[in-house]
Amino acid sequence: MVSEEGAQSISEPAVVGDYVLRSKLGEGAYSTVWRSEHRATGETVALKQVRLSSLSRQIRSCLDCEISFLSSVNHPNIVRLLDVLQADGCIYLVMEFCAGGSLAAYIKVHGRVQETIARRFMQQLGAGMEVVRSHFIIHRDLKPENILLSGPEEDRVLKIADFGLSRIVLPGNSADMVCGSPLYMAPEVLLFQRYDEKVDMWSIGAILFELLHGYPPYRGQTNVQLLKNIRSSTSLPFSGLILKELHPDCIDMCSRLLCVNPARRLSFEEFYWHGFLQTKRLGI
């Protein structure tokens, strides 16, 4: 993550290139993200430190995909890559710092959001994903923790972040690496099946559901239990009270994104042009 919640300060700041590492923002299996400052300008950035010795061939390929993609795009709904440094067996991705925190933190503070806010976030997510899809990239780890926010409280701008598990999958091809976060992972991934870009659409559906309810659609103590809960569900587990408040287009889009059969799940184009998102775009 490249946001401020949960930051841990360090007693003796290290220096990487022109940047001073101030505090730890987050840590994963392969990387650590630091809140950092440019020594000359004082600009706050996030440094994603990736330890090369810990990377498998597949994960190194994902890192190359992340750097290549982020180096080639400049979009308001995708976190910006400012520079790439290499030192002491690590690669450092210098990223824009998003002071608004993550969407996960936003939901934790605000709880479930109004449908109009969920629509706005989905429109911004769709705008960013349009660029992602134009490069034939599957993100494979879309979740609230990997969606960052910037801008003032009343007008947050959503930014897709952490492409560390992304890869290119050309039309007609598929992938088989099991990766991502279980609560937002498509059933076909949990089943160790081959998959395509539709896995990202399931994740988007899970994010929309969480925005509307304050919690993910399916849970389980283990991946096996999670999958069992998904497969045994005869309908999307909307809260009855919330269901009464939602527009039919919202219910339809969420239900079709969270379709267990990927062949029947909404494609990105169907999601992007769905009536629920078009309402605001057309000023209706």
C-alpha positions in Angstrom: 0.0 0.0 0.0 1.1 3.6 -0.5 -1.0 5.3 2.1 -0.5 6.4 5.7 -2.7 4.3 7.9 -0.7 2.0 10.2 2.6 3.6 9.4 5.5 2.5 11.7 8.3 5.0 12.2 11.9 4.0 12.1 14.5 5.3 14.6 17.4 5.9 12.1 16.0 6.8 8.7 17.8 5.0 5.8 18.5 6.7 2.5 17.9 5.3 -0.9 19.0 7.5 -3.8 17.5 10.9 -3.2 14.9 9.6 -0.8 14.9 9.3 3.0 12.8 6.4 4.4 10.6 7.8 7.3 8.1 5.1 8.2 6.9 1.6 7.2 3.4 1.7 5.6 3.0 -2.0 4.9 4.7 -5.2 4.3 4.0 -8.3 2.2 5.6 -11.6 1.3 7.9 -10.0 -1.3 8.0 -6.3 -0.5 7.9 -3.5 2.0 6.4 0.0 1.4 8.0 3.0 3.1 6.7 6.5 3.5 9.6 8.6 2.2 10.7 12.1 1.4 12.8 13.5 -1.4 15.9 15.0 0.3 16.0 18.2 -1.9 12.3 19.0 -2.4 10.7 17.4 0.7 8.1 15.7 -1.5 6.4 12.8 0.2 6.4 9.6 -1.8 6.0 5.9 -1.2 8.9 3.6 -1.9 8.0 0.0 -2.6 11.1 -2.1 -1.7 11.2 -5.5 -3.4 13.8 -8.0 -2.3 15.0 -9.7 -5.5 16.5 -12.7 -3.7 13.0 -13.7 -2.4 11.3 -13.7 -5.8 10.4 -16.8 -7.7 10.5 -16.8 -11.5 6.8 -16.2 -11.7 6.8 -13.3 -9.2 9.8 -11.7 -10.9 7.8 -11.8 -14.1 4.9 -10.1 -12.3 7.3 -7.4 -11.1 8.5 -6.8 -14.6 4.9 -6.5 -15.7 4.2 -4.0 -13.0 7.1 -1.8 -13.8 6.5 -2.0 -17.6 2.8 -1.1 -17.2 3.1 1.6 -14.6 6.0 3.2 -16.6 3.8 3.5 -19.6 0.6 5.0 -18.2 -0.5 8.3 -16.5 -4.1 8.1 -15.5 -5.9 9.7 -12.5 -7.3 6.4 -11.4 -4.1 4.4 -11.4 -1.3 5.1 -8.9 1.7 6.8 -10.6 5.1 5.3 -10.8 7.6 8.2 -10.5 11.0 6.4 -10.7 12.7 3.0 -10.3 15.9 2.6 -8.3 18.1 -0.5 -7.6 20.4 -0.9 -4.6 21.6 -3.6 -2.3 19.8 -6.4 -4.0 16.5 -4.6 -4.0 14.4 -2.8 -6.5 12.6 0.4 -5.3 9.5 1.6 -7.0 9.0 5.3 -6.2 5.2 5.8 -6.2 2.9 8.7 -5.6 1.8 9.0 -2.0 -2.0 8.8 -1.4 -2.8 10.7 1.8 -6.4 9.6 1.7 -5.5 6.0 2.7 -7.0 2.8 1.3 -10.5 2.0 0.4 -10.4 -0.6 3.2 -9.6 2.1 5.8 -12.4 4.2 4.3 -14.9 1.4 4.7 -13.7 0.7 8.2 -14.3 4.4 9.2 -17.5 5.0 7.3 -19.1 1.6 7.3 -21.4 0.9 4.3 -21.6 3.8 1.9 -24.6 5.3 0.1 -25.3 3.8 -3.3 -24.4 7.1 -5.0 -20.9 7.0 -3.5 -20.5 3.3 -4.4 -21.5 4.2 -8.0 -18.9 7.0 -8.1 -16.2 4.7 -6.8 -17.2 2.0 -9.3 -17.1 4.5 -12.2 -13.6 5.5 -11.2 -12.5 1.9 -10.8 -14.0 1.2 -14.3 -12.0 4.2 -15.7 -8.8 2.8 -14.3 -9.5 -0.7 -15.4 -10.3 0.4 -18.9 -6.6 1.3 -19.2 -5.5 -1.9 -17.5 -7.6 -4.0 -19.9 -6.3 -2.1 -22.9 -2.9 -3.5 -22.1 -4.4 -7.0 -21.7 -3.3 -7.1 -18.1 -5.0 -9.0 -15.3 -4.5 -7.4 -11.9 -5.2 -10.6 -9.9 -5.3 -8.8 -6.5 -8.0 -6.2 -6.6 -9.3 -5.6 -3.1 -10.0 -2.6 -0.9 -6.5 -2.6 0.5 -5.1 -2.2 -3.0 -7.3 0.7 -3.9 -6.0 4.0 -2.7 -7.7 7.4 -2.2 -6.5 10.9 -2.7 -8.1 14.4 -2.8 -10.3 16.1 -0.3 -12.7 14.0 1.9 -15.8 15.2 0.1 -14.3 14.3 -3.3 -12.0 11.3 -3.0 -10.3 10.1 -6.1 -9.8 6.3 -6.4 -6.5 4.9 -7.6 -5.8 1.3 -8.4 -2.5 0.2 -6.8 -0.2 -2.8 -6.2 0.2 -4.5 -9.5 2.7 -6.9 -8.0 0.7 -10.0 -9.0 -0.3 -8.7 -12.5 0.5 -10.3 -15.8 -0.4 -10.0 -19.4 -3.0 -12.5 -20.7 -3.8 -12.1 -24.4 -7.4 -12.8 -25.6 -8.1 -16.5 -25.8 -5.3 -17.4 -23.4 -5.4 -18.2 -19.7 -3.4 -18.3 -16.5 -3.1 -20.9 -13.7 -1.0 -19.3 -10.9 -3.0 -19.3 -7.7 -2.6 -15.8 -6.2 -4.6 -13.0 -4.7 -6.6 -12.6 -1.5 -9.1 -15.3 -0.8 -12.1 -13.0 0.2 -11.8 -11.4 -3.2 -10.6 -14.4 -5.2 -12.8 -15.8 -7.9 -14.0 -19.4 -7.4 -12.1 -20.7 -10.4 -8.8 -19.6 -8.7 -9.8 -21.2 -5.4 -10.6 -24.4 -7.5 -7.1 -24.3 -9.0 -8.6 -24.0 -12.5 -7.2 -22.0 -15.4 -8.7 -18.5 -15.6 -8.8 -15.3 -17.6 -9.6 -11.6 -17.0 -13.0 -12.5 -15.6 -11.2 -13.1 -12.2 -10.8 -9.3 -11.9 -14.6 -8.9 -12.5 -15.4 -11.1 -9.5 -13.1 -9.0 -7.4 -14.8 -5.9 -8.5 -18.1 -7.4 -7.6 -16.8 -8.3 -4.1 -15.6 -4.7 -3.6 -19.0 -3.3 -4.7 -20.8 -5.6 -2.3 -18.5 -4.6 0.5 -19.0 -0.9 -0.2 -22.8 -1.5 0.0 -22.7 -3.7 3.2 -19.4 -2.9 5.0 -18.2 -6.5 4.7 -17.3 -8.9 1.9 -20.0 -11.1 0.3 -18.5 -14.5 1.4 -16.4 -15.6 4.3 -14.9 -18.8 5.7 -12.3 -19.9 8.3 -10.4 -21.7 5.5 -10.3 -21.4 1.7 -12.2 -24.7 1.6 -15.0 -23.3 3.8 -15.0 -20.1 1.8 -15.4 -22.0 -1.5 -18.1 -24.2 0.1 -20.0 -21.1 1.2 -19.8 -19.5 -2.3 -20.9 -22.7 -4.1 -23.8 -23.4 -1.7 -25.3 -20.0 -2.0 -28.4 -19.9 -4.2 -28.5 -16.1 -4.3 -26.2 -13.2 -3.5 -26.3 -12.7 0.3 -27.7 -9.1 0.3 -29.0 -7.8 3.6 -32.8 -7.6 3.3 -32.8 -4.1 4.7 -30.1 -2.9 2.3 -31.7 -4.7 -0.6 -34.8 -2.5 -0.3 -32.7 0.6 -0.6 -30.8 -0.4 -3.7 -31.7 0.4 -7.3 -32.4 -2.7 -9.4 -29.5 -1.8 -11.7 -27.1 -1.9 -8.7 -28.4 -5.3 -7.6 -28.2 -6.6 -11.2 -24.6 -5.5 -11.7 -23.4 -6.8 -8.4 -25.2 -10.2 -8.9 -23.8 -10.6 -12.4 -20.3 -9.7 -11.3 -20.4 -12.3 -8.5 -21.6 -15.1 -10.8 -19.8 -18.3 -10.0 -19.7 -19.4 -13.6 -17.1 -17.1 -15.3 -18.7 -17.7 -18.7 -21.9 -16.0 -17.4 -20.1 -13.3 -15.4 -20.1 -9.8 -16.7 -17.2 -9.0 -19.0 -15.4 -5.7 -18.5 -17.2 -4.1 -21.4 -20.6 -5.2 -19.9 -19.6 -3.8 -16.5 -18.3 -0.5 -17.9 -21.5 0.1 -19.9 -23.9 -1.2 -17.4 -26.9 0.9 -16.6 -25.9 1.4 -13.0 -22.7 3.2 -14.0 -24.2 5.0 -17.0 -26.9 6.7 -14.9 -24.5 9.3 -13.5 -22.5 9.6 -16.7 -25.6 10.5 -18.7 -26.7 13.0 -16.0 -29.9 11.0 -15.3 
